[in-house]
Amino acid sequence: MSSREPDRREFLGSTLGMLGAGVLAARAQEKRNTPIRRPDRYDDTFIFERKPFTWPGGKTLAVWIIPNVEVWQFDSPAGAAISPNAGNRVPDVINYAWRDYGMRVGLWRIADVLGEAGIRATVALNAYVCDVFPKAVEEMKRRGWELMGHGLTNSRDLAKLALDEERDVIQTTLRTIERATGKRPRGWLGPGLAETFNTLDLLAEEGVNYVGDWNNDDQPFGMKVKKGRLFAVPYGMDINDMSLINRMGYTGDQYLKALTDQFDTLYADSQKTARVMGIPLHPFLMGEPWRTPYLKKAIAYFKQHDRVWFTTGSEIVDAFQQIRS
């Protein structure tokens, strides 16, 4: 081997290294020069800039409770899981049956707790529940709960849907719930809180007034849409039982502490200006026998405070529009 060979290798390596470094530097500069893309769906405001207000009756903290009432395809592995299904086996009996417990038993345990406290829920409803469990829909109607759209099934979300396909899913969801209940849903929560760039415009076109997908505030705020009026209402994703219990493994005591800490801070903040606290629930989680008592304890604690308004999504939006008009 020539004694010059190592020098050639070093030269080539050094040259390629410099070229690579140059490409990386150019890409980094390009990224620095690329403006940040914002949603362009709402005005950027800070809460301290806004005019203070209160809810009806001088209440300062609006609390709405949102059971997610869902249905899944038995021949699909999609859905929340209590046991790993890395191979996406079908049928996934363990996880399907666990979720189905929520509809058969868990939802009604939660319903009894809310009924005893005189609280009406705002249900995020998969439209196919109307076809599969019509008696459940009738019972929710009997209790005076509000029903908002939550897609067709949680086995399928809106992500990556083409415009016409997404419009059909939204229209079918709203039409199915309206046919079953006699009322067209005014609210919407996407399955998995998923949206496309078209979702908000499509919802507003269909007369939907509010969404729970956008959790970037403690107050409702207006969304910019092509037609109609649409508001975001805080859903409470950070205290979602799916996040805290199923994903983070919170115990009942830890969940209770999270709810009461969230409440205490928002209640104190609401002395300056009104706030919203959303409490998302999943019947197959919070409807389990050992978990429901912690929800009951949290509600009892909330009710000890006189500036709390237990309400529904539509009532929050109606009051907010009236206050801001």
N, C-alpha and C positions, 0 to 999 in steps of 0.2 A: 504494500500500500504506500502511495506517495506521502511524503511528509507534509505535503501541502493540503492533503485531504481534510484534516481536522479544521484547517483554516477556512476552507470552502464551506464546510458545514456550519462553522460558527458564523460566517458571513451571511449565509442563507437564513440561518435561524434568526440572526439579528435583524436582517432585512424584513423577514416575515413578521417578526415581533413588532417592529416599528410600524409596519403597515396595519397590523391588527390594532395596535394602540391608537393609530390615527383614525381608524374606522370607529372604534369605541368612543373616542373623543368627539367625533363628528355627530354620532348618534346622541351622545349626552347633551351636546350643544343644541341639537334639534329639539330634544325633549324640553330643555330649559326655555326654548323660544316658543313652544306650543302653549297657547293660552288654555287655562283651565276651563273645561266645559261644565257649565252649571245646568240644572234642569230647565231653567227658564219657565217654570210652572208656578212660581209664587214670588212675592216680593221678599227680599232679604231684610228683615227687621230684627232688632234685639228687643227682648221683652221689657227692658227698662225704658225703651223709647215709647212704648204704647200707652195710650190713655187708659187709666185704671177703670175697671168695671166690676159689677157683681152679678151673680145669677139671680133668677126670680126669687122674691121673698127675702132678699138680702143675703142669700147663701153665697159662699165664696168658693167652695170646692164641689165640683160636679163629679160624682162617682157613677160610672156605668159598668155593668158586668156583662161579659160577652162569652157565653158558652159557644164553642165551635161544635156544631152538630153535623156530623159528616158520615159519608158512606164510601165504601171502597169496592173495587172489583176483586172477586175471590180468585180470579185467574191472573192476577197481577201481584208482583212483590212490592209494589209501591205503597208507601204509608209508614207512619210512625211505628217503631219497633221496640219491644221490651227484650227481645232475644236476637242476637246477630243473625243475619241472613246474607252472608257475604256471597253465596252462590246464587242468590236470587231464585231460590227454589219456589216452585208453585205446585200445589197450593202451600202457602205459608200459614199453616194452621195455627201455630203458636201465636204469631203476631196478629193475624186476622181475628182470632177469637178474643184476644186481649182488647182490641179496639172495639169489637162488637159488644163487649160487656158495657161499654159506655152508653150505647143506645138502649140496651135491654134493661139495665139496672142503674148505672152511674148517673145518667142525666136526671133521673127522677129523685135520686138522693139529693142532688144539688138543688133540684126544683123545690123540694120540701124545705130546705134551708132558706132559700130565697122567699118562699111563700110565708114561712113563719116570721120573717123579718119585714114582710110587706114590700119586697123589692121585685120589680119587673125586670127581666133580662132583655138584652138585645142579642138575638141569636144570629151567628154567622152560619147560614144554612146552605149546605150542598143541595142543589135543586132536586137531584135524584132521590133525596130523602122523601120528597113528596110522593114519589111513585112506589118506593120500597116500604116506607113506614108511614102511610097516611094517618094512622091512628095517633102516631107521635105528633104529627103536625096539628091535628085537631086538639090534642092536649095542650100543646104550647099556645095555640090560639085561645083556648079556654082560660089559660092563666094570664092572658093579656100581654104576652111577650111580643116584642117587636121582632120581625124577621127580616134580615138583610141578606142580600145575595152573597154567596161564597162559592161561585162556580158550580159546575155540574157534579163533580166528584173530586175528592182529594187524591184520587189516583191519577189526576191530570191537572196541571196548572196552565197558566196563560203564556208562559215563557216561550219565545220563538214562534208563536203562532202568526201566520199571515193575517193581514188586515181583515179580509172577508171571513176567515175562519174564526178569528177572535170575536168579530161582531156577531157571528152566529152563536157562539158560546154564551156571550153576554145576553143577547136577546132571548135565547132559549132558557137561560137561568131565570131571568126576570119574569118571563111569560109563564114558566112552569110554577113558580112560587105564587104568582098572582092568581093563576087558575085554581090553585089548591087553597088559597087563603082569602081570596076576594080583595087583596090589597097588593098593589105593586110595591116592591121593595124600594125604599128611599136610600138605603145604605149599601155599601159593598166592601167586602174584604176578600182579596184575592186568595185562592188556595196557595198556601206557602207565602202569602203576601207578594206574589210574583206579578209583574206587569210587563208590558211591552211599551215602546214609545208612543203607541196609539191608545192605550187603555183609558186614560183619563178623558180624552175626547169622546171615545165611544160610550163611556159611562154617562157622560153629561148629555150626549145626544139622546140617550134613552131615558132621561129624566132622573137619573140618580143624583142625589143631593150631597152625599158625603161618602168618604172612603176612610178606612182604618189602616191603609197600607203605609202611610207616611207618618213616621214616628220621630219627628224632629222638632217637637215643640210641646209645651205644657198647656197651650191654648189652641182652639180651632183656628184655622186660617184659610183664606181663599186660594183656590187653585185656578190657574189660568187655562181656560179651555176654549175651544173654537165656538161652542154653542152651549147655552145654558149656564147654570151656576153650580159650582162644586166646591165643597169644603173638605179639608182634612181634619179629622177628629182624633186626638191621641188615643191609641189603642192599648198602650202599656206593654210593648214588646219586651221591655227589660224585666218585667215581673210575670211574664207568660209562664204558666206552669209547665209548658212544654220545654222551655229553656231551662228553668230552674230545677225542675224535678227530673224530667226524662233525660236531659243532656248533662246537667251539672250534678245530679244526684243529691239534691237538697233533701234533708229530712223534713218531717212535718213542722218541727220547731223552727228550723231555718227558714222554711217557706213563710210561716207566720211572721217571723221577725222581718223578713223582706217586705211583706205587705204593710206591716205597721210602720216600719221605718219610712217606706215610700209615702205612706199616708201622712205621717207626722211632718215630714219636710214640706210636702205640697200644702198641707193645711196651714202651716206657718207662713209659707210663701204667699198663700191666698189672702192674707191680711193686706197685702200691698195691691194685688189685683187677682181676679178670678183665675182658677186653674181647673184642669180636668185630670181625673185619675181613671184610666181604663184597667179592667181586670180580666184578662183573657183566661178562659177555662176550657179544659178538654175533659169530657165526662169519663173517659177511660183512665184518666189520671186523678183528677180531683174528686171523681165520683166513687173512688175506691173506699171501702169502709174505714180504713185507718187514716185517710187523708181528709175526708169531708169535715170532720170535727175542727180542723185547723181553719178552714174557710169560715165555719160558723163562729169561731172565736174572733177572727179578724173582723167580720161584719158586726159582731156585738161591740167590739172596740170602736169601730167607726161611728156607730149609732150613739155613742156617748158624747159626741161632739155636735154642737147645735148649728154650725154653719155648713153642714154637709147636705148636698142635694143628690139623693139617689134618683137616677133618671135613665133615659134611653138616648140612643144616638140621635134620633130625629128631634127629640125635645131639646137637646143641646144645640143642634144646628138652628132650630127655630128661634131659640132664645138669643143665640149669638147674632143672628141676622137682625132681629128686632133691636137689640142693644146697639149694634153698629150702624143701623139705618139712620 
